[in-house]
Amino acid sequence: MTDQTQPINLPPFPQDYRASGVLLHVTSLPSRFGIGDMGPGAFSWIDRLQDAGQSWWQALPFGPTGYGDSPYQALSSFASNGLLISPELLLKDGLLHENACEDFSLPSGAVDYGAVIQFKHRLLDLVWGNFSAGIRRDLRAPYERFCYLQAHWLEDYALFRALKEKYHGVSYRDWPTELVRRVPAALTNARRELSKLIDKVRFAQFLIFQQAQQLKEYAHSRGVGMIGDLPFFVSPDSSDVWAHSELFLLDEGFRPRFVAGVPPDYFSENGQLWGNPVYDWDALRRSDFRFFIDRLRALLAYVDVIRLDHFRAFVAAWHVPANAQTARTGQWMPGPGAEFFHAVRNELEALPFIAEDLGLITPEVCALRDEFHIPGTRVLQFAFDGSPDNPHLPANYPTNTVVYTGTHDNDTTCGWFEALSEAERSKIRSYLNRAHCDTSELTQELVRLAWCSVAGLAIAPLQDLLCLGSEARMNMPGSAEANWCWRLTEEMLNTSVFQQLRDLTASSNRLRVSQTLPTARMVKAAS
């Protein structure tokens, strides 16, 4: 079979660009250690994407998860999630003994974060002990170089995690006042007292960085690009807020004066109250947006393109008084606008972004997106309200667009369709000219509709390609429980779905010939 399409490039997508990919978070990959990771399962997944003719793998944020195990509430904007470290790669690298994992039995189904955290922490203790004892001395110089290059965030993060452990995981605002206020003498004493734990945190970050770099290089060797995800806001209990409180609108007790959210929308009649502190954009401007640009640069060490979560907040964000019970009482407050993207382009020499321009989108949001030629997002599950002007209908797409059947915040397409009224289902069947199709056939038709659209890039969650129901949903917005747990099995990967996907990709003229991937000259990522 001969591939027929143009090679893909960084956004913005040229007029004749056509490519496709799959949305799947790393934690959802199969492995024998209770959670997907950067190891053999991820390498095999890239092989599967290549075999299916796909150009892109999109994942969710990589940050260390905190409250609710959400990747959108990370303990740091810069650090990576140690739960993604592959035990197999540690064994291969000689940092673990062969029997280190034998006495742990972890479930093969949904992620049990409590069990996984216990297991991975034990392994990292062993790895750090081995490294400290002199195993793999050749890694000492690369480790020290990593610590030097990443010191601008790593030192604060390592101390933050060490203090978190010392104070049994409570919010940093409940630490002793001199630590909350970062009194220099108190920080010096803490670093001295917790030096061994700090070193272990640093080394874990080095390991995940090394493994992620290997994975990215392997993806490039297979012609697969990586799409990452940057949450717009940061967690209230994070090293970001603790170390850079001056960049957020906080009160004298370091509590948010306002929190982020969105007004009533598709997902919630009372809006969504996220609880994240909001930025002091005047303070960020005074540093030429250094903190935010450093966040982008850190992620670009792992991926090629970044999905900018909650893009509309660059124009205006919904600020809710911190004591409000719902998001209804918020108000729109201006963001940094074009000034920010000019600063980013000057620094990174490119804008390798996809805009998540969903929700209440105003003409100003569209104008900002289009001024910098950033591809927007369209979601087929939002397309069928009966309006011919609905921007999510394929007839209304510009080519510089990424179309999804659904996102991590939606139900699976099968689950979504089953929850509709019969009248709504009939309307969608009529649009597709498939009067009698069942739920699985309908899902396949929506994938086909996305792939056959004029959008430059078409992406489907793996759950939709497999026609899975609501049991495979990744996240329920507004709910803090039972999210981020879904995992696929090896059996799910051994189906005809991937050959069907390749056939569809070929027939819709999205099949990859080769991959024109970013280089250090194109996007200035972290070293």
C-alpha positions as CSV (number, residue, x, y, z in Angstrom):
1,M,0.0,0.0,0.0
2,T,1.4,3.4,-1.0
3,D,1.1,6.5,1.2
4,Q,-0.3,9.5,-0.7
5,T,-0.2,12.7,1.4
6,Q,2.0,15.6,2.0
7,P,4.4,15.4,4.9
8,I,3.2,17.2,8.0
9,N,4.7,20.3,9.5
10,L,4.3,22.5,12.6
11,P,1.1,24.6,12.7
12,P,-0.2,26.7,11.0
13,F,-1.2,24.1,8.5
14,P,-0.9,24.9,4.9
15,Q,-3.9,24.9,2.6
16,D,-3.3,21.4,1.2
17,Y,-2.2,19.8,4.6
18,R,-4.0,16.6,5.6
19,A,-3.0,14.4,8.5
20,S,-4.6,12.5,11.4
21,G,-3.8,11.1,14.8
22,V,-5.1,9.6,18.0
23,L,-5.8,11.0,21.4
24,L,-4.6,8.7,24.2
25,H,-3.1,9.6,27.6
26,V,0.1,7.8,28.6
27,T,-1.6,6.5,31.8
28,S,-4.1,4.6,29.7
29,L,-1.5,2.4,28.0
30,P,-1.3,-1.2,28.9
31,S,1.5,-2.3,31.3
32,R,2.0,-4.8,34.1
33,F,2.6,-2.1,36.7
34,G,-0.9,-0.7,37.2
35,I,-0.5,2.4,35.0
36,G,0.7,3.3,31.5
37,D,4.2,4.7,31.4
38,M,7.0,5.8,29.1
39,G,8.2,2.2,28.6
40,P,7.6,-0.7,26.2
41,G,3.9,-0.1,26.0
42,A,4.4,3.5,24.8
43,F,7.0,2.3,22.2
44,S,4.6,-0.3,21.0
45,W,1.8,2.2,20.8
46,I,3.9,4.4,18.5
47,D,4.5,1.3,16.3
48,R,0.8,0.8,16.2
49,L,0.2,4.5,15.1
50,Q,2.8,4.1,12.4
51,D,1.3,0.9,11.1
52,A,-2.1,2.7,11.0
53,G,-0.7,5.6,9.0
54,Q,-1.1,8.1,11.7
55,S,1.0,11.3,12.0
56,W,0.3,12.4,15.5
57,W,-0.1,11.1,19.1
58,Q,-1.9,13.5,21.4
59,A,-1.6,13.0,25.1
60,L,-2.9,14.9,28.2
61,P,-0.6,17.0,30.5
62,F,2.5,15.2,31.9
63,G,2.7,17.0,35.2
64,P,2.8,15.4,38.6
65,T,-0.8,14.9,39.7
66,G,-2.1,16.1,42.9
67,Y,-5.8,16.6,44.0
68,G,-8.1,14.1,42.3
69,D,-5.2,12.6,40.3
70,S,-6.0,15.2,37.6
71,P,-3.3,16.1,35.1
72,Y,-4.9,19.5,35.0
73,Q,-4.1,20.1,38.7
74,A,-0.4,19.4,38.7
75,L,2.0,20.1,41.5
76,S,4.2,21.8,39.1
77,S,4.0,23.3,35.6
78,F,7.6,22.2,34.8
79,A,8.0,18.8,36.5
80,S,6.8,15.5,35.1
81,N,4.8,12.8,36.7
82,G,7.0,10.2,38.4
83,L,4.3,7.6,38.0
84,L,5.1,7.6,34.3
85,I,8.6,6.3,34.9
86,S,9.0,2.8,33.3
87,P,10.2,0.0,35.6
88,E,11.2,-2.0,32.5
89,L,13.5,0.8,31.3
90,L,15.0,1.1,34.8
91,L,15.8,-2.6,34.7
92,K,17.2,-2.3,31.2
93,D,19.4,0.6,32.3
94,G,20.8,-1.4,35.3
95,L,19.3,0.9,37.9
96,L,17.0,-1.9,39.3
97,H,17.8,-5.5,40.1
98,E,15.8,-8.1,38.2
99,N,13.7,-9.2,41.2
100,A,12.8,-5.6,42.3
101,C,9.2,-5.8,40.9
102,E,8.4,-9.4,41.7
103,D,6.6,-9.0,45.0
104,F,4.1,-6.4,43.7
105,S,0.9,-7.4,42.0
106,L,-0.9,-4.5,40.4
107,P,-4.3,-4.6,38.6
108,S,-4.4,-4.7,34.9
109,G,-7.7,-2.8,34.7
110,A,-8.4,0.8,35.7
111,V,-5.6,2.7,37.4
112,D,-5.6,2.3,41.2
113,Y,-3.6,5.5,42.0
114,G,-3.1,4.6,45.7
115,A,-1.5,1.2,44.8
116,V,0.5,2.7,41.9
117,I,1.9,5.5,44.0
118,Q,3.0,3.1,46.7
119,F,4.7,0.8,44.2
120,K,6.4,3.6,42.2
121,H,7.7,5.3,45.3
122,R,9.2,2.1,46.5
123,L,10.9,1.6,43.2
124,L,12.3,5.1,43.2
125,D,13.7,4.6,46.6
126,L,15.5,1.5,45.4
127,V,16.8,3.3,42.2
128,W,18.0,6.3,44.2
129,G,19.7,3.9,46.7
130,N,21.4,2.1,43.8
131,F,22.6,5.2,42.1
132,S,23.8,6.7,45.4
133,A,25.8,3.5,46.0
134,G,27.7,4.0,42.7
135,I,25.6,2.0,40.2
136,R,25.7,3.6,36.7
137,R,28.4,6.2,37.6
138,D,28.3,7.2,33.9
139,L,24.9,8.9,34.6
140,R,26.4,11.2,37.2
141,A,27.5,13.8,34.7
142,P,24.3,13.9,32.7
143,Y,22.3,14.1,36.0
144,E,24.3,17.0,37.2
145,R,24.0,18.7,33.9
146,F,20.2,18.2,34.0
147,C,20.1,19.7,37.5
148,Y,22.1,22.7,36.3
149,L,20.0,23.4,33.2
150,Q,16.7,23.0,35.0
151,A,17.6,24.7,38.3
152,H,15.3,27.6,37.6
153,W,12.3,25.3,38.5
154,L,13.9,22.1,39.8
155,E,15.3,23.5,43.0
156,D,11.9,25.0,44.1
157,Y,10.0,21.9,43.1
158,A,12.3,19.4,44.8
159,L,12.1,21.4,48.1
160,F,8.4,21.7,47.7
161,R,7.9,17.9,47.3
162,A,10.3,17.2,50.2
163,L,8.3,19.6,52.4
164,K,5.1,18.0,51.2
165,E,6.4,14.7,52.4
166,K,7.6,16.1,55.7
167,Y,4.2,17.7,56.4
168,H,2.2,14.6,55.3
169,G,0.8,16.1,52.1
170,V,-1.1,19.1,53.5
171,S,-1.4,22.2,51.4
172,Y,1.7,24.4,51.5
173,R,-0.4,27.2,53.1
174,D,-0.6,25.0,56.2
175,W,3.1,24.7,56.6
176,P,5.0,26.9,59.2
177,T,4.6,30.5,58.4
178,E,8.3,31.1,57.7
179,L,8.1,28.4,55.0
180,V,4.9,29.7,53.5
181,R,6.5,33.1,53.2
182,R,9.8,31.6,52.0
183,V,11.9,33.3,54.6
184,P,15.5,32.7,53.3
185,A,16.9,31.3,56.5
186,A,14.0,28.9,56.9
187,L,14.5,27.6,53.3
188,T,18.2,27.1,53.9
189,N,17.5,25.1,57.0
190,A,14.9,23.0,55.2
191,R,17.3,22.3,52.3
192,R,19.9,21.1,54.8
193,E,17.5,19.0,56.7
194,L,15.8,17.4,53.7
195,S,18.8,17.2,51.4
196,K,18.6,13.4,50.7
197,L,14.9,13.6,49.9
198,I,15.5,16.6,47.7
199,D,18.2,14.7,45.8
200,K,15.8,11.8,45.3
201,V,13.2,14.1,43.8
202,R,15.7,15.7,41.5
203,F,16.9,12.2,40.3
204,A,13.3,11.1,39.6
205,Q,12.8,14.1,37.4
206,F,16.1,13.3,35.6
207,L,14.8,9.7,35.0
208,I,11.5,10.7,33.6
209,F,13.2,13.4,31.4
210,Q,15.6,10.8,30.0
211,Q,12.8,8.3,29.3
212,A,10.6,10.9,27.7
213,Q,13.4,12.1,25.5
214,Q,14.0,8.5,24.3
215,L,10.3,8.1,23.6
216,K,10.1,11.4,21.6
217,E,13.2,10.3,19.6
218,Y,11.6,7.0,18.9
219,A,8.4,8.6,17.7
220,H,10.3,10.8,15.3
221,S,12.2,7.8,14.0
222,R,8.7,6.3,13.2
223,G,7.4,9.5,11.6
224,V,5.0,10.2,14.5
225,G,4.8,13.7,16.0
226,M,3.9,14.4,19.7
227,I,1.1,16.8,20.8
228,G,1.2,17.8,24.4
229,D,-1.3,19.8,26.5
230,L,-0.6,22.8,28.6
231,P,-3.2,23.7,31.2
232,F,-3.8,27.5,31.2
233,F,-4.0,27.8,35.0
234,V,-1.8,26.2,37.7
235,S,-2.9,24.3,40.8
236,P,-3.4,26.4,44.0
237,D,-1.3,23.9,45.9
238,S,1.8,23.8,43.6
239,S,5.4,24.8,43.6
240,D,4.4,27.4,41.0
241,V,2.3,29.4,43.4
242,W,4.5,28.8,46.4
243,A,7.6,29.9,44.5
244,H,6.0,32.7,42.4
245,S,3.2,34.1,44.6
246,E,3.8,37.6,43.1
247,L,2.5,36.4,39.8
248,F,-1.0,35.5,41.1
249,L,-3.9,37.5,42.7
250,L,-3.5,36.3,46.3
251,D,-4.4,37.8,49.7
252,E,-2.0,38.3,52.6
253,G,-2.5,34.7,53.6
254,F,-1.5,33.4,50.1
255,R,-5.0,32.3,49.4
256,P,-6.6,33.2,46.0
257,R,-8.6,36.4,46.0
258,F,-10.3,35.0,42.8
259,V,-10.4,31.5,41.3
260,A,-10.8,30.4,37.8
261,G,-13.8,28.8,36.2
262,V,-16.3,29.2,33.4
263,P,-19.9,30.4,33.4
264,P,-22.8,28.0,32.8
265,D,-22.1,26.0,29.7
266,Y,-22.7,22.6,28.0
267,F,-21.1,20.7,30.9
268,S,-22.7,22.5,33.9
269,E,-25.8,24.6,34.5
270,N,-24.0,26.4,37.3
271,G,-20.7,26.8,35.4
272,Q,-17.5,25.2,36.4
273,L,-15.6,26.3,39.5
274,W,-12.0,25.1,39.1
275,G,-10.5,26.7,42.1
276,N,-7.2,27.7,40.4
277,P,-5.7,31.1,41.3
278,V,-5.7,33.6,38.5
279,Y,-2.7,35.5,37.1
280,D,-1.6,39.0,37.9
281,W,-0.9,39.8,34.2
282,D,0.7,43.2,35.1
283,A,3.3,41.3,37.1
284,L,3.8,38.8,34.3
285,R,4.2,41.6,31.8
286,R,7.0,43.2,33.8
287,S,9.0,40.0,33.3
288,D,8.1,39.7,29.6
289,F,5.9,36.7,30.5
290,R,9.0,34.8,31.6
291,F,7.2,32.3,33.8
292,F,4.6,31.4,31.1
293,I,7.2,31.2,28.4
294,D,9.3,28.9,30.5
295,R,6.3,26.6,31.0
296,L,6.0,26.4,27.2
297,R,9.7,25.8,26.7
298,A,9.7,23.0,29.3
299,L,6.8,21.1,27.6
300,L,8.4,21.5,24.2
301,A,11.3,19.3,25.4
302,Y,8.8,16.5,25.5
303,V,6.5,17.2,22.5
304,D,6.4,18.9,19.1
305,V,3.1,20.8,19.3
306,I,1.2,22.2,22.3
307,R,-2.5,22.3,22.7
308,L,-3.2,25.5,24.5
309,D,-5.9,24.6,27.0
310,H,-8.6,27.2,27.6
311,F,-7.3,29.5,24.8
312,R,-10.1,32.0,25.3
313,A,-8.5,33.1,28.6
314,F,-5.7,34.7,26.7
315,V,-8.4,37.3,25.8
316,A,-10.4,37.2,29.0
317,A,-10.8,34.7,31.9
318,W,-13.8,34.1,34.2
319,H,-12.8,35.3,37.6
320,V,-14.9,34.1,40.5
321,P,-14.7,35.5,44.1
322,A,-12.8,32.9,46.1
323,N,-15.7,32.5,48.6
324,A,-18.4,31.9,45.9
325,Q,-20.4,28.7,46.0
326,T,-20.8,28.4,42.2
327,A,-19.2,30.0,39.1
328,R,-22.4,32.0,38.4
329,T,-21.1,35.1,40.2
330,G,-17.9,35.5,38.2
331,Q,-16.9,38.1,35.7
332,W,-14.8,38.3,32.6
333,M,-11.4,39.9,33.2
334,P,-8.9,40.7,30.4
335,G,-5.9,38.5,29.6
336,P,-2.7,39.4,27.9
337,G,-3.9,39.1,24.3
338,A,-1.6,39.6,21.3
339,E,1.2,41.0,23.5
340,F,1.7,37.6,24.9
341,F,2.0,35.8,21.6
342,H,4.4,38.4,20.2
343,A,6.6,37.7,23.2
344,V,6.4,34.0,22.7
345,R,7.3,34.2,19.0
346,N,10.3,36.4,19.8
347,E,11.5,33.9,22.3
348,L,10.7,30.5,20.7
349,E,10.9,31.7,17.0
350,A,7.7,29.7,16.3
351,L,4.2,29.3,17.6
352,P,3.7,25.4,17.5
353,F,0.2,25.6,19.0
354,I,-3.3,24.3,18.7
355,A,-6.0,26.5,20.3
356,E,-8.6,24.8,22.5
357,D,-11.1,27.5,21.5
358,L,-14.2,25.9,23.0
359,G,-16.8,27.3,25.4
360,L,-18.1,30.9,25.1
361,I,-16.1,32.2,22.2
362,T,-16.3,35.8,21.2
363,P,-15.1,37.5,18.0
364,E,-12.1,38.8,20.0
365,V,-11.0,35.2,20.7
366,C,-11.3,34.3,17.0
367,A,-9.4,37.4,16.0
368,L,-6.5,36.6,18.4
369,R,-6.4,33.0,17.1
370,D,-6.4,34.1,13.5
371,E,-4.0,36.9,13.9
372,F,-1.3,34.3,14.8
373,H,-2.6,31.6,12.4
374,I,-3.1,29.2,15.3
375,P,-5.3,26.2,14.3
376,G,-8.6,26.1,16.2
377,T,-10.6,23.2,17.6
378,R,-13.8,21.7,16.4
379,V,-15.7,18.9,18.1
380,L,-18.3,16.8,16.3
381,Q,-20.3,16.1,19.4
382,F,-21.1,19.8,19.5
383,A,-22.2,20.0,15.9
384,F,-25.8,18.9,15.9
385,D,-27.9,21.7,17.5
386,G,-29.8,22.3,14.3
387,S,-28.1,25.6,13.4
388,P,-26.6,25.7,9.9
389,D,-24.0,28.2,11.2
390,N,-22.8,25.9,14.0
391,P,-18.9,26.2,13.8
392,H,-18.6,22.5,14.7
393,L,-20.4,21.4,11.5
394,P,-17.8,20.2,8.9
395,A,-19.2,22.5,6.3
396,N,-18.1,25.5,8.3
397,Y,-14.5,24.5,9.0
398,P,-11.5,26.4,7.7
399,T,-8.6,24.2,6.7
400,N,-6.3,25.5,9.6
401,T,-8.4,23.5,12.1
402,V,-8.1,20.3,14.2
403,V,-11.4,18.3,14.3
404,Y,-12.1,15.8,17.1
405,T,-15.0,13.4,17.4
406,G,-14.8,14.2,21.2
407,T,-12.2,15.3,23.8
408,H,-11.1,14.0,27.2
409,D,-13.9,16.0,28.8
410,N,-16.6,14.5,26.6
411,D,-18.3,11.2,27.1
412,T,-17.2,8.7,24.5
413,T,-19.1,9.1,21.3
414,C,-21.0,5.9,21.9
415,G,-21.9,7.0,25.4
416,W,-22.8,10.5,24.2
417,F,-25.1,9.1,21.5
418,E,-26.8,6.6,23.8
419,A,-27.6,9.5,26.2
420,L,-29.4,11.6,23.6
421,S,-33.1,11.6,23.1
422,E,-34.6,9.6,20.2
423,A,-35.4,12.8,18.4
424,E,-31.8,14.0,18.7
425,R,-30.5,10.6,17.5
426,S,-32.8,10.7,14.5
427,K,-31.6,14.2,13.6
428,I,-27.9,13.0,13.6
429,R,-28.8,9.9,11.6
430,S,-30.5,12.1,9.1
431,Y,-27.5,14.4,8.7
432,L,-25.3,11.4,8.1
433,N,-27.9,9.8,5.8
434,R,-27.7,6.6,7.9
435,A,-31.3,6.2,9.0
436,H,-30.9,2.8,10.7
437,C,-27.3,2.7,11.9
438,D,-26.7,1.5,15.5
439,T,-24.5,3.2,18.1
440,S,-21.2,1.6,17.0
441,E,-21.9,2.4,13.3
442,L,-22.8,5.9,14.2
443,T,-19.5,6.4,16.0
444,Q,-17.6,5.0,13.0
445,E,-19.5,7.4,10.8
446,L,-18.5,10.4,12.9
447,V,-14.8,9.3,12.7
448,R,-15.2,9.0,8.9
449,L,-16.9,12.5,8.9
450,A,-13.9,14.0,10.8
451,W,-11.4,12.3,8.5
452,C,-13.2,13.4,5.3
453,S,-13.6,17.0,6.4
454,V,-11.4,19.9,5.1
455,A,-9.8,20.2,8.5
456,G,-6.0,20.0,8.2
457,L,-5.8,17.6,11.2
458,A,-8.4,15.0,12.3
459,I,-8.0,13.3,15.7
460,A,-10.2,10.8,17.5
461,P,-9.8,9.5,21.1
462,L,-8.9,5.8,21.0
463,Q,-12.1,5.0,22.8
464,D,-14.1,6.2,19.8
465,L,-12.0,4.2,17.3
466,L,-12.8,1.2,19.5
467,C,-16.5,2.2,19.8
468,L,-16.4,2.0,23.6
469,G,-19.2,3.2,25.9
470,S,-19.3,5.5,28.9
471,E,-17.4,3.0,31.0
472,A,-14.3,4.2,29.0
473,R,-14.9,7.9,29.7
474,M,-11.7,9.7,30.8
475,N,-13.1,12.7,32.7
476,M,-16.4,14.0,34.0
477,P,-16.0,17.8,34.4
478,G,-17.2,19.0,37.8
479,S,-16.6,15.6,39.4
480,A,-13.5,14.9,41.5
481,E,-13.9,11.1,41.7
482,A,-13.4,8.1,39.3
483,N,-11.6,10.2,36.6
484,W,-8.4,9.6,34.7
485,C,-8.5,5.9,35.5
486,W,-9.4,4.3,32.2
487,R,-6.9,1.9,30.6
488,L,-6.9,-0.2,27.4
489,T,-5.9,-3.8,27.3
490,E,-3.6,-5.7,25.0
491,E,-6.6,-7.4,23.5
492,M,-8.0,-4.0,22.4
493,L,-4.8,-3.3,20.5
494,N,-5.1,-6.7,18.6
495,T,-8.2,-5.8,16.6
496,S,-9.0,-5.0,13.0
497,V,-9.7,-1.4,14.1
498,F,-6.2,-0.2,13.2
499,Q,-6.3,-1.6,9.7
500,Q,-9.7,0.0,9.2
501,L,-8.1,3.3,10.5
502,R,-5.3,3.0,8.0
503,D,-7.8,2.3,5.2
504,L,-9.9,5.4,6.2
505,T,-6.8,7.5,6.5
506,A,-5.7,6.5,3.0
507,S,-9.1,7.0,1.4
508,S,-9.5,10.5,3.0
509,N,-6.0,11.4,1.7
510,R,-4.5,11.8,5.2
511,L,-2.0,8.9,5.0
512,R,1.6,9.9,6.0
513,V,4.4,9.8,3.4
514,S,7.1,11.1,5.8
515,Q,7.3,13.4,8.7
516,T,8.8,16.9,8.6
517,L,9.4,17.2,12.4
518,P,10.6,20.2,14.4
519,T,14.2,20.7,15.1
520,A,16.0,22.8,17.7
521,R,16.4,25.5,15.1
522,M,12.6,25.6,14.5
523,V,11.4,25.6,18.1
524,K,13.7,26.6,20.9
525,A,12.9,24.1,23.6
526,A,14.7,23.3,26.7
527,S,18.1,21.6,26.4
